[in-house]
Amino acid sequence: MLPVNMGTADRAIRSIIVAPALIVVAAAVGPVSALSILLYALAAIMLLTSAVSYCPLYAPFRMRTTAKNADTPARA
């Protein structure tokens, strides 16, 4: 099990704002261009990291957007 390092607000921003915005921009660029494929991949990463409450890029910098006493995963 991965440690939780993403808070509720961080997860909501990634899944409700960022991922859909990336998908819309990718669709506007063109469905099969290299840029759109990259944007679709980034959207998938945003959704995946918000689903598991863990961001691998936060780990090397020891960043956490969770509350200080939240050691257990907050799953809905």
C-alpha positions as CSV (number, residue, x, y, z in Angstrom):
1,M,0.0,0.0,0.0
2,L,1.3,3.4,-0.9
3,P,1.6,6.1,1.7
4,V,-0.9,9.0,1.4
5,N,0.7,12.3,0.5
6,M,-2.3,14.1,-1.2
7,G,-5.0,15.9,0.6
8,T,-8.6,16.2,-0.4
9,A,-8.3,19.6,-2.1
10,D,-5.3,18.5,-4.1
11,R,-7.2,15.4,-5.3
12,A,-10.3,17.4,-6.2
13,I,-8.3,20.0,-8.2
14,R,-6.5,17.2,-10.1
15,S,-9.7,15.2,-10.9
16,I,-12.3,17.9,-11.4
17,I,-10.3,20.8,-13.0
18,V,-6.9,19.7,-14.3
19,A,-7.7,16.3,-15.9
20,P,-10.8,17.5,-17.8
21,A,-9.0,20.7,-18.9
22,L,-6.1,18.6,-20.3
23,I,-8.6,16.3,-22.2
24,V,-10.4,19.3,-23.7
25,V,-7.2,20.9,-24.9
26,A,-6.0,17.5,-26.3
27,A,-9.2,17.2,-28.2
28,A,-8.9,20.7,-29.5
29,V,-5.3,20.1,-30.7
30,G,-6.3,17.0,-32.7
31,P,-7.1,13.4,-31.7
32,V,-3.9,11.8,-33.0
33,S,-1.2,14.4,-32.7
34,A,1.8,13.8,-30.5
35,L,0.8,16.7,-28.3
36,S,-2.7,15.4,-27.8
37,I,-1.3,11.9,-26.8
38,L,1.0,13.6,-24.3
39,L,-2.0,15.6,-22.9
40,Y,-4.2,12.5,-22.6
41,A,-1.4,10.7,-20.8
42,L,-1.0,13.6,-18.4
43,A,-4.7,13.6,-17.7
44,A,-4.6,9.8,-17.0
45,I,-1.7,10.4,-14.6
46,M,-3.7,13.2,-12.8
47,L,-6.7,10.9,-12.4
48,L,-4.6,7.9,-11.3
49,T,-2.7,9.9,-8.7
50,S,-5.9,11.5,-7.3
51,A,-7.5,8.1,-7.1
52,V,-4.7,6.5,-5.0
53,S,-4.0,9.7,-3.0
54,Y,-0.3,9.4,-3.8
55,C,1.9,11.6,-6.0
56,P,5.4,10.1,-6.8
57,L,6.8,13.6,-7.6
58,Y,6.0,14.7,-4.0
59,A,8.0,11.8,-2.4
60,P,11.6,13.0,-3.3
61,F,10.8,16.5,-1.9
62,R,8.9,15.0,1.1
63,M,5.9,17.1,0.2
64,R,2.5,16.4,1.6
65,T,-0.8,18.2,1.1
66,T,-2.6,16.1,3.7
67,A,-3.3,17.2,7.3
68,K,-0.4,16.6,9.7
69,N,-2.2,13.8,11.6
70,A,-3.7,12.0,8.5
71,D,-1.6,8.8,8.3
72,T,-4.5,6.6,7.2
73,P,-5.9,6.8,3.6
74,A,-9.1,8.7,3.2
75,R,-11.0,6.6,0.7
76,A,-14.5,7.5,-0.4
